[in-house]
Amino acid sequence: MFSTSTHPALAAVERKFAAGERLDFEDGLALLQSPDLLRVGAMADEVRRQKNGDDAYFIINTHLNYTNICHLSCKLCAFGIKPDQPGAYALSLEQLEAKMKEIAGRGFTELHIVGGVNASLPLSYYEEMMRLAKRILPGVHVQAFTAVEIDYMARIAKLPVETVLERLREAGLDSILGGGAEVFDPEVRRIIAGHKTSADRWFAVHRAAHQMGIRTNASILYGHIERPEHVVDHLLRLRELQDETGGFSCFFPFAFHPANTALAEEYGIQDTTSGYHDLRILATARLLLDNFDHIRAFWMMIGEKMAQVSLAFGVDDLDGTVMEEQIVHAAGAETAQMAPKEQFIRLIREAGRIPVQRDTLYNKLKIY
């Protein structure tokens, strides 16, 4: 199907792809380093078509950030601050209840909850948060907490991760977020997020969730100090766990936004990722993560136009309406904080795809 590339390493990848062989580490490097992005994209688009046809998904969702207090001080982050800094907050259960009542009735099917690692919040706080969500927002899927948050809940409560997951599930947790993965390479991780949960612990939380039947997502943070080999290693480690458990629903890359971050200041990172970089990461992920059904482009990170173009580079999901977002915008994102349903329908149709409104687990709610 694909004619031979003039780039030798990519030509070898194309031959393996055409033969249906699984791509390996060296193939991943070739995909990330080849100058021929369109050929990489063509292969990724073929995988997208085989897995999802011409369906392109979006979701009606909203975000809730319960605290910006975080003791980790990750250099990559512009959101988390110390409790004594101006603007620090941790929503009380009463404030959470009021917030949930305020947003009830807006028609969203997913509530996305994430915050900083706040050592002053006990496990009972998170359990009651889940109960409030289920009581005030019946029928809404609660996708909450990264593996990092859950790991620290377990440490603070001095309980096994499995026990924490079970208690959260009993209280109302439906699925887990994919954030906190950053980059798994230990040296890169030490620099960008030195006090954060280790890669091994991140995997342990997701493995435990999968074994309990709790679906999770997966991610990477790219566009900072990582190199191609770190990206490929990251993707292949995710693929390995997916081979084992099949518990990941989708993969989505986060483009690093440098504004207001210590990492950008220390390493002189001034620019956000380029369009070529974004598309190369997405297409490579689609080709290496052959056991993931869905690759998601987060429009708020890369912009609506680039997200639309990504539908031709292996992506089948543009994320959701969001309604309110703080973390990316704290790092200088200039995109809107929400997008109406009609905008997704237009972007997807203009890309020649079929707009499909989904729920969190990719059940089709409405085809437009």
Steps between C-alpha positions, in 0.01 A plus 500: 500500500786738581776564249857496623620810684825671407589494870655152555393452861145610423492273194578206729216603730263523204589147395432366849177696516383364165581147618299547819804464726513667838724807513788511748726756668714569194187539289370756748820700472473492122144632518599788728815589308388460140464828309205352310215581735234441236604139452500441874157660512370284218588183689346634820186600315466148364512359855239754605275396215539129579413552866232768483391545140415864437354560845654790691399539861435781745340516844293750693702534819607746765803534724513557875826592675454450874836640614805668353705436812777251426813409694678338204637820339541341156701722268267420211193641674354851521186394687604363837605743774582488872223555757646833615520649150244751372214333317541161669173317554351169604126478452313388807236231465239774531665694218519185289132438557416856397722473192338174392153643548604803294607288202220242524263499208752614239468177307848356547550125532847506659638681803879522486647560848868572562708704744836538665655263752371664816627319809238661724209322332408158647363207302155567647498835318538327163241238588246764593584690180405190301176459696408863439560461127280192478223660705497839328589384148316168454589319180822697450818292465756607761850478356725618777856516627832411346711210618716758678207626707389146581852393596526787746153432639625150580821630657321755717238245609767229542289261295569280196412660167248222441313592817492868404370414153229278643386766745491764228307269270248421772456874552436564130823507298441362150839531328845652544681775312817442299701796625814491709680273255714790372805308368592162647876526444642536854753774422253716310238440767745598774559835330146593402310350795752375752264454795214350304391137519753282318424338167486160669244628751298661220483163328417324826195721554374448145566125512308472826211700354489283189501183708198638688317579177553876525581654162777759473665719239868558420703804400840654438632854546719595204671807363748579780835324563406149391665334200347262243629192680319608817172535311533158338589334830198666661261378231634146502466475878136602467453244224647231724250566779216514250609159371478375858172658614315664210381761749591824321216671313711750309834675472542874477820706486532828691705770328717685752403862555805681640354826634533546876690173551834454675600246235471756221695757698780258589538353150417809296188349342305786347288348228210260501515195275477538123224352288743249351605389847140456613404297194814287517432404862136418429575296188784310665278421797231365268752270331680372810193467723340237282300363795337832587165559334510878520751783461379836627619847406438749779385804302563730795869412490569519126218722377183419314649524151790267575264260676286496187803424281601221739192307388706416189798390711356214703275687743135397544404708805508877561420483873213715623325823578688529834293808608765610751875427512777643719815287476595554135403866512717558807791406271406756238256321271321755284222270382146541624400338829205326339368403158135449405378174355429669167866586463606136523236400248624762254870418546441129458273531198739736323773240550287243318416301810174404671439691827414260782405620846632239745500426867815442704524133401449575129142387479339693215231735631417687179624499141474829312 
